[in-house]
Amino acid sequence: MVGRGIDPDTPLTVTLADGRPRCHWAGAPIAGLVDYHDVGWGTPVHDEAGLLRALTEALMAGGLSWEVVFRRRDAMRDAFAGYEPTVVAAYDERDVQRLLADRRVVRQRRKIEQVIHNARLVVEGPSLDELVWAHAPVARGPVTSWASALDSAPVGDRVSAVLRTRGYRGVGPVVAHSMLNAVGVLDGHVLGCFRTVSSRA
């Protein structure tokens, strides 16, 4: 979750070689992280595969560091057939065993089974887009402090409750909040970052 576990004295932004100010976490020396920050994270997502991917990545990160999941996200996308809900929904025990044997992905049976179960719910409907974006704030602003990043946590609580009521698994408030930031329902970018909603307006 944005803001959780971060030293409050940590600067909000970091300026890299291109001179653009970015969210501080984008400066970590992880391949592909800057591109993810600049193009992916926080960009509105409405297609079901993209939403299932964001939900899965947030779910997989539970109990792990986000870096572990980020380094595996391309491999997991391939292993889960691009997160196409109808394909993942048809996975059976053979697919579970295949994924458990794949060293490129997060190999936890419970989480893998949760992803498959959630894909089946996406196929059955209502759409994940409908369930998630119904809770988009009317006004979205950038994070002004690491503590204020948690101000939007109640939205994550509501979405978590809705998804769990619908039968989704592994979707606690922290997972829901992380997903909402990833798909642009919330503006998790910090004040001063060139990618805040206000900066893009």
C-alpha positions as CSV (number, residue, x, y, z in Angstrom):
1,M,0.0,0.0,0.0
2,V,1.3,3.4,-0.9
3,G,2.7,5.1,2.2
4,R,2.8,2.0,4.4
5,G,6.2,1.3,6.0
6,I,7.9,4.3,4.5
7,D,10.0,6.6,6.8
8,P,8.0,9.9,6.9
9,D,11.2,11.8,6.4
10,T,11.8,10.1,3.0
11,P,11.5,12.7,0.2
12,L,8.4,12.5,-1.9
13,T,10.1,12.7,-5.2
14,V,13.4,11.7,-6.8
15,T,14.8,13.4,-9.9
16,L,16.6,11.1,-12.3
17,A,19.0,11.7,-15.2
18,D,16.3,13.0,-17.5
19,G,15.4,15.8,-15.0
20,R,11.9,14.6,-14.4
21,P,10.6,14.4,-10.8
22,R,9.1,11.1,-10.0
23,C,7.6,9.3,-7.0
24,H,10.6,8.4,-4.8
25,W,10.1,4.6,-5.2
26,A,10.7,4.9,-9.0
27,G,14.4,5.6,-8.2
28,A,15.1,2.1,-6.9
29,P,17.7,0.3,-9.1
30,I,15.2,-2.3,-10.5
31,A,15.1,-3.0,-14.2
32,G,11.9,-1.7,-15.8
33,L,10.7,0.2,-12.7
34,V,11.0,3.7,-14.3
35,D,9.0,2.6,-17.3
36,Y,6.4,1.0,-15.1
37,H,6.1,4.2,-13.1
38,D,6.0,6.4,-16.2
39,V,3.6,4.4,-18.3
40,G,1.8,1.8,-16.3
41,W,1.2,2.5,-12.7
42,G,-1.7,4.8,-12.1
43,T,-2.9,4.8,-15.7
44,P,-6.6,4.1,-15.9
45,V,-7.3,0.4,-16.7
46,H,-10.8,-0.8,-17.7
47,D,-10.2,-4.0,-19.6
48,E,-10.8,-7.2,-17.6
49,A,-7.4,-8.8,-18.3
50,G,-5.6,-5.6,-17.2
51,L,-7.7,-5.4,-14.0
52,L,-7.3,-9.1,-13.3
53,R,-3.5,-8.6,-13.7
54,A,-3.4,-5.7,-11.3
55,L,-5.5,-7.7,-8.7
56,T,-3.3,-10.7,-9.1
57,E,-0.1,-8.8,-8.7
58,A,-1.4,-7.1,-5.5
59,L,-2.6,-10.5,-4.2
60,M,0.7,-12.1,-5.0
61,A,2.6,-9.4,-3.2
62,G,0.8,-10.1,0.1
63,G,3.4,-11.3,2.6
64,L,6.2,-10.7,0.1
65,S,8.1,-7.6,-1.0
66,W,6.7,-5.8,-4.0
67,E,10.1,-6.0,-5.6
68,V,9.8,-9.9,-5.6
69,V,6.5,-9.7,-7.5
70,F,7.7,-6.9,-9.8
71,R,10.7,-8.9,-11.0
72,R,8.3,-11.7,-11.8
73,R,5.4,-9.8,-13.4
74,D,6.3,-10.5,-17.0
75,A,6.8,-14.2,-16.3
76,M,3.5,-14.3,-14.4
77,R,1.7,-12.6,-17.3
78,D,2.9,-15.3,-19.6
79,A,2.2,-18.1,-17.1
80,F,-1.4,-16.8,-16.7
81,A,-2.0,-16.4,-20.4
82,G,-2.0,-12.7,-20.4
83,Y,-4.6,-12.8,-17.6
84,E,-7.3,-13.5,-20.2
85,P,-10.1,-14.3,-17.7
86,T,-11.8,-17.0,-19.8
87,V,-8.4,-18.8,-20.3
88,V,-7.4,-18.6,-16.6
89,A,-10.9,-19.6,-15.5
90,A,-10.4,-22.9,-17.3
91,Y,-7.2,-23.8,-15.5
92,D,-7.4,-27.1,-13.6
93,E,-5.1,-29.0,-11.3
94,R,-2.6,-29.7,-14.1
95,D,-2.2,-26.0,-14.6
96,V,-1.8,-25.5,-10.8
97,Q,1.0,-28.1,-10.9
98,R,2.6,-26.4,-13.9
99,L,2.6,-23.1,-12.1
100,L,4.0,-24.6,-8.9
101,A,6.9,-26.0,-10.9
102,D,7.6,-22.7,-12.7
103,R,10.5,-21.0,-10.8
104,R,9.8,-17.7,-12.6
105,V,6.5,-17.1,-10.8
106,V,5.3,-16.9,-7.2
107,R,4.9,-20.5,-6.3
108,Q,2.3,-20.6,-3.6
109,R,-0.6,-22.9,-4.2
110,R,-3.2,-20.9,-2.2
111,K,-2.5,-17.8,-4.2
112,I,-2.5,-19.6,-7.5
113,E,-5.8,-21.1,-6.7
114,Q,-7.2,-17.8,-5.6
115,V,-6.2,-16.3,-9.0
116,I,-8.0,-19.0,-10.9
117,H,-11.1,-18.7,-8.7
118,N,-11.1,-14.9,-9.1
119,A,-10.8,-15.3,-12.9
120,R,-13.9,-17.5,-12.9
121,L,-15.9,-14.8,-11.0
122,V,-14.8,-12.3,-13.6
123,V,-16.2,-14.5,-16.4
124,E,-19.4,-15.1,-14.5
125,G,-19.9,-11.3,-14.0
126,P,-20.5,-8.6,-13.1
127,S,-17.4,-7.2,-14.7
128,L,-14.4,-6.4,-12.5
129,D,-14.4,-3.0,-14.3
130,E,-17.9,-2.3,-13.0
131,L,-17.1,-3.5,-9.5
132,V,-13.9,-1.5,-9.1
133,W,-14.6,1.8,-11.0
134,A,-17.9,2.3,-9.2
135,H,-15.8,3.5,-6.3
136,A,-13.7,6.0,-8.1
137,P,-13.4,9.2,-6.1
138,V,-15.1,12.2,-7.6
139,A,-12.0,14.3,-7.0
140,R,-8.5,12.8,-7.0
141,G,-5.4,14.5,-5.8
142,P,-1.8,13.6,-5.5
143,V,-0.2,12.3,-2.3
144,T,1.0,15.3,-0.3
145,S,2.9,13.2,2.4
146,W,3.5,9.6,3.0
147,A,1.0,9.6,5.8
148,S,-1.6,11.2,3.6
149,A,-1.2,8.3,1.2
150,L,-3.3,6.3,3.6
151,D,-6.2,8.8,3.5
152,S,-7.7,6.9,0.6
153,A,-7.6,3.6,2.5
154,P,-11.3,3.7,3.1
155,V,-11.9,3.4,-0.6
156,G,-9.8,0.2,-0.5
157,D,-11.9,-1.0,2.4
158,R,-15.1,-0.5,0.4
159,V,-13.8,-2.3,-2.7
160,S,-12.4,-5.1,-0.6
161,A,-15.8,-5.6,1.0
162,V,-17.6,-5.5,-2.3
163,L,-15.2,-8.1,-3.9
164,R,-15.3,-10.4,-0.9
165,T,-19.1,-10.2,-0.9
166,R,-19.0,-11.3,-4.5
167,G,-16.8,-14.3,-3.6
168,Y,-13.4,-13.0,-4.5
169,R,-10.5,-14.4,-2.6
170,G,-7.3,-12.9,-1.3
171,V,-8.7,-9.4,-1.6
172,G,-8.2,-7.8,1.7
173,P,-8.1,-4.0,2.1
174,V,-4.3,-3.7,1.5
175,V,-4.6,-5.7,-1.7
176,A,-7.6,-3.7,-2.9
177,H,-5.9,-0.4,-2.1
178,S,-2.8,-1.5,-4.0
179,M,-4.9,-2.5,-7.0
180,L,-6.8,0.8,-7.0
181,N,-3.6,2.8,-7.2
182,A,-2.2,0.5,-9.9
183,V,-5.2,0.9,-12.2
184,G,-5.8,4.6,-11.7
185,V,-8.9,4.6,-9.5
186,L,-6.8,6.4,-7.0
187,D,-4.0,8.9,-7.8
188,G,-1.1,7.4,-5.8
189,H,1.5,9.6,-7.5
190,V,3.0,12.1,-5.1
191,L,2.9,15.9,-5.2
192,G,5.6,17.1,-7.5
193,C,5.7,13.9,-9.6
194,F,5.2,14.6,-13.3
195,R,2.6,11.9,-13.4
196,T,0.1,13.2,-10.9
197,V,-3.4,13.6,-12.3
198,S,-3.1,17.3,-11.8
199,S,0.1,17.4,-13.8
200,R,-1.5,15.5,-16.7
201,A,-4.6,17.6,-16.8
